[in-house]
Amino acid sequence: HLKRWRGIATRYAKLTSSFVAAVQIRCIVLWVSTLI
């Protein structure tokens, strides 16, 4: 039971970290486009 929860938690953490990275990349792209 605990193993399954840990797997769900790690998957959720990976999803959130990749989501945050995507948001950061998008913000950087928007910021660079305003500079140009």
N, C-alpha and C positions, 0 to 999 in steps of 0.2 A: 504493500500500500504506500509506504513512504517512498519507495523507489519511483513509483509512478508519479507521485507528486513532485519529486525532485526533477524528473524528466520534463514535466509540464512547466515547472518553474524555470529551468534552464532554457527551454524553448521560448518561453515568454520573454526571458531576459535577452535572448538573441534577437527576437523580433523587435523589442523596444530599442535595443542598441542600434540595430540596422535602421530603424525608423528615425532615430535621433540623428544618425549619420546622414541619412537622406535629406532631412530638414536642414542640417548644417550646410550640406553641399548646395542645396537650393538657395539658401540665404547668401552664401558666398557668391554664387553665380549672379544673383540679383544685384548684390552690392558691386561686383565688378562691372556689370552692365551699366550701372548708374555712373560709375567712374569714367567709362569710355565715352 
